[in-house]
Amino acid sequence: MKRKAAIAIIVLMGAAILAADQYTKALVRRTIPVNTSYMPIAWLDRFVTLTHVENHGASFGLLQGYGGLFAIVALGVVVGIGWYVWRYPALPRFMVFVFGLMLGGSLGNLVDRLFRGGVVTDFVDLRWWPVFNVADSCVVVGSILLGVYTLFFEGRREAAALPGDVDDAA
């Protein structure tokens, strides 16, 4: 995919995820007291519930108290995505999707860290996994997909490009 189209899709996807993340967090902060659970659909309560938790750490409540460090990491992810997209004029569609997920998720938690005193609102409680939010989900899914792509597809793509590689002429 050409750079301009890739940038547009990544930015739009990131903005949509950021908006959904911030909206859901604001809704939770307005309607569910901190450290309280709520599930309006009784039969779903066995699988998932909404639990308002204030997170001062990383995704899923890990490493509490290191919020400032994770703000820097999130900023690094945003800059890294920008650098990568700018450096490579054509991106696979899959990577555009992955970068959109990671950008939106990183920005969602970064906004909380910058404008809410380092506190990220988490609320999705599966009961067997730490409480998380929309941004956490996007960052984790994007990171897993990036790892899968890098391990199983990127090397094949580069190997297929070797015969016509400009460096071979040197």
Secondary structure, 3 states (H helix, E strand, C coil): CEHHHHHHHHHHHHHHHHHHHHHHHHHHHHHCCCCCEECCCHHHHHCCEEEEEEECCCHHHCCCCCHHHHHHHHHHHHHHHHHHHHHCCECCHHHHHHHHHHHHHHHHHHHHHHHCCCCEEEEEECCCCCCECHHHHHHHHHHHHHHHHHHHHHHHHHHHHHHHCHHHHC
